[in-house]
Amino acid sequence: MSLHTDQKRLTAPDITARKGGDPIVALTSYHAHTAAIADKYVDFLLVGDTLGMVMHGFESTLPVPLELMIIHGRAVMRGTKRALVVVDMPFGTYEESPAQAFRNAAKIVKETQCGAIKLEGGRRMGETIRFLVERGIPVVAHIGLTPQSINVLGGFKTQGRKRDQWAEIEEDARIVTEAGAFCVVLEAVVEPLAARITKAIPIPTIGIGASAECDGQILVMEDMLGLSPRVPKFVREFGEVGKAIDRAISSYATEVRTRSFPGKANIYESKD
């Protein structure tokens, strides 16, 4: 277990410098209080567009608006002092053109003061990544399973099951690296391919459902805490927070109905 005491906020170059070194620890976070807890232990926090599913009940990440990402990005920034905060660019805010991507990325950075943005896509996003980086916006790339493309992919499917698919994914990794991304998320990529990409490119790979040989790992916080009703195979539940909340609310409801809460310790007495 690592408990950070240095309060200097990490930057994109700090993460890139970790290539091949101590594993990079990352989690998603959407609110100030969980961000403050995680800030003691992680290297970067992703304000992921998964907040649409985790917090707002959407079936996918596709309906998430830019304004929602900014609101949650501000909250996470307020809750942190050390971790690099990365904010996802939601669907429809960057695909049209590099200019559109820059306008929206600049809005995110200016209004949240985050340290970087993340966008999905490999080869097709190379020009956009380069455009953003050249204009001062650090970029985390995201390849493999890209949730914003589930309608094209046909669902949340593991990538690289067949070796004849490897070359395209490796090309995605090469292009986003050459375009200037400072690290790349590999999602739901088969283990040997993820390990191979990690060895091949000079920027850190952050695995989610990939390989332990990646330079770092990320999970959705609610998944690893046991708050999500169902999770992918690649998730390990490190806590049972959902069960604890269920027990607490059940006890509260029982005590309210039996009038045992509030008790004497929970009320204010008159001074007369």
C-alpha positions in Angstrom: 0.0 0.0 0.0 1.3 3.4 -0.9 0.3 6.5 1.0 1.5 9.7 -0.7 2.5 12.7 1.5 4.0 14.9 -1.2 1.3 17.4 -2.2 2.8 18.5 -5.5 0.2 17.7 -8.2 1.4 15.2 -10.8 1.5 16.2 -14.5 1.4 14.4 -17.8 5.2 14.3 -18.1 5.4 12.7 -14.7 3.2 9.9 -15.9 5.1 9.4 -19.1 8.4 9.2 -17.1 7.0 6.2 -15.3 7.2 4.0 -18.4 8.8 0.7 -17.4 9.0 1.8 -13.8 6.8 1.4 -10.8 3.2 0.6 -11.9 0.9 3.5 -12.4 -2.2 3.4 -10.3 -5.4 5.0 -11.7 -9.1 5.0 -10.9 -12.2 6.7 -12.1 -13.8 9.3 -9.8 -16.8 11.5 -10.1 -17.2 13.4 -6.8 -15.0 15.4 -4.4 -15.3 13.0 -1.4 -14.2 9.8 -3.1 -11.5 11.8 -5.0 -10.1 13.0 -1.7 -9.8 9.4 -0.4 -8.3 8.1 -3.6 -5.9 11.1 -3.9 -3.7 9.6 -1.1 -3.0 6.4 -3.1 -3.3 6.9 -6.9 -1.3 8.6 -9.6 -4.1 9.8 -11.7 -7.9 10.0 -11.5 -10.1 9.8 -14.6 -13.4 11.6 -14.6 -14.7 9.0 -17.0 -17.8 9.3 -19.1 -18.8 6.1 -17.4 -20.4 8.5 -14.9 -23.4 8.5 -17.2 -23.9 4.8 -16.5 -22.6 4.6 -12.9 -24.3 7.8 -11.6 -27.0 8.8 -14.0 -28.5 5.5 -15.0 -27.8 5.6 -18.8 -27.5 2.4 -20.7 -24.2 3.5 -22.3 -21.8 6.5 -22.3 -23.3 7.9 -25.5 -25.9 10.4 -23.9 -23.3 12.1 -21.7 -23.1 15.9 -22.4 -20.0 18.0 -22.1 -21.5 20.1 -19.3 -21.9 17.1 -17.1 -18.2 16.1 -17.6 -17.2 19.7 -16.6 -19.4 19.6 -13.4 -17.9 16.4 -12.2 -14.4 17.4 -13.3 -14.6 20.5 -11.1 -15.8 18.3 -8.2 -12.8 15.9 -8.5 -10.4 18.8 -8.8 -11.8 20.3 -5.6 -11.3 17.0 -3.8 -7.7 16.4 -4.9 -4.2 17.9 -4.3 -1.7 15.4 -5.8 -3.2 13.1 -8.5 -3.3 14.1 -12.1 -6.9 14.6 -13.0 -7.9 13.6 -16.5 -11.4 14.3 -18.0 -13.0 12.2 -20.7 -14.3 13.9 -23.8 -17.8 12.7 -24.3 -19.2 11.3 -27.6 -19.8 13.9 -30.2 -17.5 16.6 -28.8 -14.3 15.7 -30.8 -14.9 13.4 -33.7 -16.0 16.0 -36.3 -12.7 17.8 -36.6 -9.5 18.7 -34.8 -10.9 22.2 -34.4 -14.0 21.0 -32.8 -12.0 18.8 -30.5 -9.7 21.7 -29.5 -12.7 24.0 -28.7 -14.3 21.5 -26.4 -11.0 20.3 -24.9 -10.0 23.8 -24.1 -13.4 24.4 -22.5 -12.9 21.4 -20.3 -9.4 22.4 -19.2 -10.3 26.1 -18.6 -13.4 25.3 -16.6 -12.1 22.4 -14.6 -8.4 23.2 -14.4 -7.7 19.5 -15.0 -4.3 18.3 -16.2 -5.3 16.4 -19.3 -8.2 15.0 -21.4 -8.9 11.5 -22.7 -10.4 10.6 -26.1 -11.2 7.3 -27.7 -9.9 6.0 -31.0 -6.6 5.0 -32.6 -5.6 5.7 -36.2 -8.7 7.9 -36.9 -7.7 10.2 -34.0 -4.1 10.6 -34.8 -4.5 14.0 -36.5 -6.7 15.2 -33.6 -4.3 14.1 -30.9 -1.4 15.9 -32.6 -3.6 19.0 -33.1 -4.4 19.1 -29.4 -0.9 18.4 -28.1 0.6 21.0 -30.3 -1.8 23.6 -28.8 -0.9 22.7 -25.2 -3.5 20.1 -24.2 -2.1 16.8 -22.9 -4.0 13.7 -24.3 -4.6 10.2 -23.0 -5.4 7.9 -25.9 -7.9 5.0 -25.5 -7.8 2.0 -27.9 -9.0 -1.6 -27.9 -12.6 -1.7 -26.7 -13.9 1.9 -27.1 -17.3 2.2 -25.3 -18.4 5.1 -27.4 -18.2 2.9 -30.5 -20.4 0.0 -29.1 -23.0 0.5 -31.8 -20.3 -0.2 -34.4 -18.5 -2.9 -32.4 -21.8 -4.7 -31.7 -21.5 -4.4 -27.9 -18.8 -4.6 -25.2 -16.5 -7.2 -26.8 -13.0 -8.3 -26.1 -10.6 -7.0 -28.7 -7.8 -9.1 -30.4 -9.3 -12.6 -29.8 -7.9 -13.5 -33.3 -4.3 -12.9 -34.3 -5.4 -11.4 -37.6 -6.8 -8.5 -35.6 -3.6 -7.7 -33.8 -1.9 -5.7 -36.5 -4.7 -3.0 -36.6 -4.6 -2.6 -32.8 -0.8 -2.4 -32.8 -1.1 0.2 -35.5 -3.5 2.2 -33.4 -1.0 2.2 -30.5 1.8 3.3 -32.8 -0.1 6.1 -34.3 -1.5 7.6 -31.1 2.1 7.4 -29.6 3.6 9.2 -32.6 0.8 11.8 -32.5 1.9 12.8 -29.0 -0.4 11.1 -26.5 1.4 10.8 -23.2 -0.1 7.4 -22.3 -2.7 5.1 -23.7 -5.5 3.1 -22.2 -5.8 -0.5 -23.4 -9.3 -1.7 -22.7 -10.5 -5.4 -23.0 -7.4 -6.3 -25.1 -6.3 -9.9 -24.9 -3.3 -10.4 -22.6 -0.5 -11.3 -25.0 -1.4 -8.4 -27.3 -1.5 -5.9 -24.5 1.9 -7.2 -23.2 3.3 -6.9 -26.8 2.1 -3.3 -27.3 3.5 -2.3 -23.9 6.9 -3.5 -24.9 6.7 -1.9 -28.4 5.7 1.7 -27.5 7.7 4.3 -25.5 4.6 5.7 -23.6 2.9 4.0 -20.7 0.1 1.6 -21.3 -2.8 1.7 -18.7 -4.6 -1.6 -18.7 -8.3 -2.2 -18.0 -9.1 -5.8 -18.8 -5.6 -6.2 -20.4 -2.3 -7.4 -19.1 -0.5 -7.2 -15.7 2.5 -6.3 -17.8 0.9 -2.9 -18.7 2.7 0.0 -17.2 -0.4 0.7 -15.0 -4.0 -0.3 -14.3 -7.3 1.5 -14.1 -10.7 0.4 -12.9 -14.1 2.1 -12.4 -14.1 2.9 -8.7 -17.7 1.8 -8.2 -16.9 -1.6 -9.8 -13.9 -2.4 -7.6 -15.8 -1.2 -4.5 -18.6 -3.6 -5.0 -21.2 -0.9 -5.8 -22.1 -2.0 -9.3 -24.8 -4.6 -9.8 -22.8 -6.5 -12.4 -19.2 -6.1 -13.5 -17.0 -7.4 -16.3 -14.7 -10.4 -15.8 -11.6 -8.2 -15.6 -12.9 -6.5 -12.4 -11.9 -7.6 -9.0 -14.1 -6.3 -6.2 -11.7 -5.0 -3.5 -14.6 -4.0 -1.2 -18.3 -4.7 -0.4 -19.5 -1.2 -0.1 -22.8 -1.9 -1.8 -23.6 -4.6 0.8 -22.6 -2.2 3.6 -24.9 0.5 2.2 -27.7 -2.0 1.9 -27.3 -3.1 5.5 -27.0 0.5 6.8 -30.2 1.7 5.0 -32.1 -1.4 6.1 -31.1 -0.7 9.8 -32.1 2.9 9.4 -35.5 2.1 8.0 -36.2 -0.4 10.7 -35.2 2.0 13.5 -37.3 4.8 12.0 -40.4 2.5 11.8 -40.0 1.2 15.3 -39.4 4.8 16.6 -36.0 3.8 18.1 -34.3 6.5 16.0 -33.8 9.3 16.7 -32.8 8.4 20.3 -32.0 10.6 23.2 -28.4 11.1 21.9 -29.7 12.4 18.5 -32.1 15.1 19.7 -31.8 18.6 21.2 -33.1 19.2 24.7 -34.8 22.4 25.8 -32.7 24.6 28.2 -35.8 25.9 30.0 
